[in-house]
Amino acid sequence: MSILTTTFQTHHRSRWNQLKRRFAEWQRRSRSRHELSYLSDATLNDIGVTRCDVHREMNKPFWTA
């Protein structure tokens, strides 16, 4: 195997891993935002989040932090 082939494979493997991490992060954000909507007002108050904050988070696109 040549150095060029190894570099190419390493580069694409790295890009693929970055893409998988990005999708996993998007899924995590989406799931977390969805779970916020099920918390009670008392729980939200305990963590310092208002219902308005929850609605704001729920309306963000999944790719936005």
Long-range contacts (C-beta under 8 A, 24 or more apart in sequence): 26-62, 26-63, 27-62, 29-62, 29-65, 30-62, 33-57, 33-58, 33-60, 33-62, 34-58
